[in-house]
Amino acid sequence: MPRPKPLKLREVLEEINMSRAAFYRMRARGKAPKLYKLPNGQLRCRRSDLDAWWEQNEQAAA
């Protein structure tokens, strides 16, 4: 089974409906989805990390 393609930061921002500036503020507080940096400096997010972030935030709001 092929690994899911990692999401670009732009795709993450679109999915969570957030501006880049707001995302980086949230990331500075340790509240953003987990990202990793590619050797070329681009940021990516694994689908599993974004799904886990959604799950964590849904539980926090309940």
C-alpha positions in Angstrom: 0.0 0.0 0.0 1.5 3.3 -1.0 2.2 6.0 1.6 -0.2 8.9 1.5 1.3 12.1 0.0 2.3 14.6 2.6 0.3 17.8 2.6 1.9 21.2 1.6 1.4 24.0 4.1 -0.9 25.7 1.7 -3.1 22.6 1.7 -3.2 22.5 5.5 -4.1 26.2 5.7 -7.0 25.6 3.2 -8.3 22.6 5.1 -8.2 24.3 8.5 -9.4 27.6 7.0 -6.6 29.7 8.6 -4.2 32.4 7.4 -0.5 31.7 7.4 0.1 34.4 10.0 -2.5 32.9 12.4 -1.1 29.4 11.8 2.4 30.5 12.7 1.2 32.2 15.9 -0.6 29.0 16.8 2.6 27.0 16.0 4.7 29.3 18.2 2.3 28.4 21.1 2.7 24.7 20.3 -1.0 24.3 19.3 -0.6 23.7 15.5 -0.6 20.5 13.6 2.9 18.8 13.5 5.0 19.8 10.5 8.3 18.6 9.2 10.9 20.3 7.0 12.1 18.7 3.7 15.8 19.1 2.8 14.9 21.9 0.4 13.3 23.8 3.4 9.7 23.3 2.4 7.2 22.3 5.2 5.0 19.3 5.0 2.3 17.7 7.2 1.4 14.0 7.3 -2.3 13.3 6.9 -2.2 11.3 10.1 -0.7 14.3 12.1 -3.4 16.6 10.7 -6.2 14.1 11.5 -4.8 13.7 15.0 -4.8 17.5 15.4 -8.4 17.6 14.3 -9.3 14.8 16.8 -7.5 16.6 19.7 -9.2 19.9 19.0 -12.7 18.3 18.6 -12.3 16.7 22.0 -11.1 20.0 23.5 -14.2 21.8 22.3 -16.6 19.1 23.6 
